[in-house]
Structure formats: structure tokens, C-alpha cells
């Protein structure tokens, strides 16, 4: 086989997987919207605003037939909003979790440890609302989500 034919054969072999990958990428659905919300204040009015934002975002995209991922990250004093023993919005969080199971409620474990220390408890003695996802550091979680292209909302 001459060099020119050999080069074409190699180019064809290398191009085939790239063409297949390009076809798959075009066939894959476009990623949906991704929204991260921050709650860093132990204020029921602010948390209710954030929960209204969650519901409104989910409903707006559903009406458009578009997928959305939503994550509410509570840290610092805002962690209290996801505590089972202190949250004044526990019923509303439970309602959203039931209606919108794709919404993630992330609870900062740095804040949990800080609150436990201040109360003379272990972190495990600080109960969280059902279904809450623990994250090591809420601020870092928000940075990570933003670096991954998530839209950031601070109610």
C-alpha cells in the first residue's frame, strides 16, 4: 500500500469515532436550566421568598416544557431553616419536596457543627428536615455550582 492510501485509511479510522460522537452530541437533548439559590440568613420571610422563587422557577419552566434543576443551599445562620427542631418553614419545605422532588435542599455541615458547638451538642444531635442533602461547606457548594454553569440567585 502506498503512503497516500495508508494516510487516508488511518484518517478514516480516526475520523469515524469523531463523527459518531458528533452525531450523538447532536441527538442528545440540550441540558435543562440549572438554578442555585442561597439562604444564609435565619429569616423566615427570606426563606419563604426563596421557597416562592423555587416554586415559581419550577412552574415557569414546566409551563414551557423545559427541564430545570434547582438546588437551595442553606449555610451560616440560614442553616436553621433546614433544622427539624427550629425551622419555621418545615411544612412548606415538605410541601415543595412532595410537589417538586427534583429540588435539592443542601445543608452546610460547617454551620451544623458550629451550631452544635454553640449549643453543647454533637452535630448528630442537630436534627435536619427529612430529605435534606448534607454538603461539607455551603459556600463551596455554591462556588462549585456556579463554576459548573448554574445560575445563582440570592433572594
Buried (B, 14 or more C-beta within 10 A) or exposed (E): EEEEEEEEEEEEEEEEEEEEEEEEEEEEEEEEBBBBBBBBBBBBEBBBBBBEBBBEBBEEBEEEEEBBBBBBBBBBBBBBBBBEEBBBBBEBBBEBBEEBEEBBBBBBBBBBBBBBEEEEEEBEEBEBBEBBEEBEBBBBBBEBBEEEEBBEBEB
